[in-house]
Amino acid sequence: MYKIKLHLRYADTDQMGVIYHPNYLTFYELGRTGLLNEVGYDYLEFEKQGTIFPVREVSSTYLKSIRLGETCYVYTKLLKVSRVKLTFYHEVRNEEGDLKSTGQTSIVSVNAKTFLPMRMPEEMTVEFEKYKDGV
């Protein structure tokens, strides 16, 4: 499972002093892009080659609030791989291991000019399969 430390800012909080719920989607993105980089794929390289990966689906379950000053981490793993879609599972935990949220995100391979779905190269999906269910 890929792990990245979150650097929480005052701007991430709401009036109640806890992390504002839409920010969890950004945390999931940090995990997703970090895992892709670890596998050896970079969004900018994809874009240069004419492929973009918009988010198709996202879900989040908020279990415990995160307060400013807590040290937290996002854990991300690849759940499903197809020729056009990657699905990721995310957990946000504090330093003590308390589970704060869980989520899933799916991205799809799309032609940057037409915005139509396109297949990822087979060697790419084969590589992603190696990382499925944990890194």
C-alpha positions in Angstrom: 0.0 0.0 0.0 1.4 3.4 -0.9 1.7 5.8 2.0 2.1 9.6 2.0 2.2 12.1 4.9 -0.3 14.9 4.8 0.8 18.4 5.5 -2.4 19.9 7.0 -2.8 23.7 6.8 -5.1 26.1 8.6 -6.8 26.7 5.3 -7.9 23.0 5.3 -10.1 23.5 8.3 -13.7 24.7 8.7 -15.3 26.9 11.3 -15.4 23.9 13.7 -11.6 23.5 13.6 -11.7 20.2 11.8 -10.5 19.3 8.3 -13.2 20.5 5.8 -14.8 17.4 4.2 -14.0 18.2 0.5 -10.3 18.3 1.3 -10.4 14.5 1.7 -10.8 14.3 -2.1 -7.5 16.2 -2.5 -5.9 13.8 0.0 -7.1 10.9 -2.1 -5.6 12.5 -5.2 -2.2 12.9 -3.4 -2.3 9.1 -2.7 -3.5 8.2 -6.3 -0.9 10.3 -8.1 1.8 9.2 -5.6 1.0 5.6 -6.3 1.1 6.1 -10.1 4.4 7.9 -9.8 5.8 5.0 -7.7 4.7 2.6 -10.4 6.5 4.7 -12.9 3.7 6.7 -14.5 3.4 10.5 -14.5 0.3 12.5 -15.3 2.3 15.1 -17.2 3.8 12.4 -19.4 0.4 11.0 -20.2 -0.9 14.4 -21.2 2.1 15.0 -23.5 1.2 11.7 -25.2 -2.5 12.9 -25.6 -4.1 10.9 -22.8 -5.8 12.4 -19.8 -7.3 10.6 -16.7 -10.3 12.4 -15.4 -12.0 11.2 -12.2 -15.1 9.2 -13.0 -16.2 8.1 -9.6 -15.5 9.1 -6.0 -16.8 8.1 -2.7 -15.8 8.9 0.9 -16.8 7.8 4.3 -15.9 10.1 7.2 -15.3 8.1 10.4 -13.5 10.5 12.7 -12.7 14.2 12.4 -9.1 15.3 11.8 -8.0 18.4 13.8 -5.3 20.8 12.7 -2.0 19.7 14.3 -2.7 16.0 13.9 -0.2 14.0 11.9 -2.0 12.0 9.3 -1.2 9.7 6.3 -3.1 8.6 3.2 -2.7 4.9 2.3 -3.6 4.0 -1.2 -3.9 0.8 -3.1 -5.0 -0.2 -6.6 -8.2 -2.2 -6.4 -9.3 -2.8 -10.0 -7.6 -2.5 -13.4 -9.2 -2.6 -16.8 -8.1 -1.3 -20.2 -9.8 2.0 -19.6 -10.3 2.4 -15.9 -8.3 2.3 -12.7 -10.0 2.1 -9.3 -8.2 3.0 -6.1 -8.9 2.5 -2.4 -7.8 5.1 0.2 -7.6 5.3 3.9 -6.7 8.3 6.0 -5.1 7.4 9.4 -3.5 9.5 12.1 -0.1 8.7 13.6 -1.6 6.4 16.2 -3.3 4.4 13.4 -6.8 5.6 14.0 -8.9 5.3 10.8 -10.3 8.7 10.0 -11.8 8.1 6.5 -12.0 5.6 3.7 -12.7 6.3 0.1 -12.6 5.0 -3.5 -11.7 6.9 -6.7 -11.8 5.7 -10.3 -10.1 7.4 -13.2 -10.6 6.7 -16.9 -8.3 6.9 -19.8 -9.5 9.5 -22.3 -8.2 11.0 -25.5 -7.2 14.6 -24.7 -8.6 16.0 -28.0 -11.9 14.1 -28.3 -12.6 13.4 -24.6 -13.6 9.9 -25.7 -12.5 6.8 -23.7 -9.4 5.1 -25.0 -7.7 1.9 -24.1 -4.4 2.1 -22.2 -1.6 0.2 -23.8 -1.6 -3.5 -22.7 1.9 -3.2 -21.2 0.6 -0.5 -18.9 -2.4 -2.5 -17.7 -0.1 -5.5 -17.1 2.2 -3.3 -15.0 -0.7 -2.0 -13.0 -2.0 -5.5 -12.4 1.3 -6.2 -10.5 0.4 -3.4 -8.1 -3.2 -4.4 -7.6 -4.3 -4.9 -4.0 -1.2 -3.4 -2.5 2.2 -1.9 -3.3 
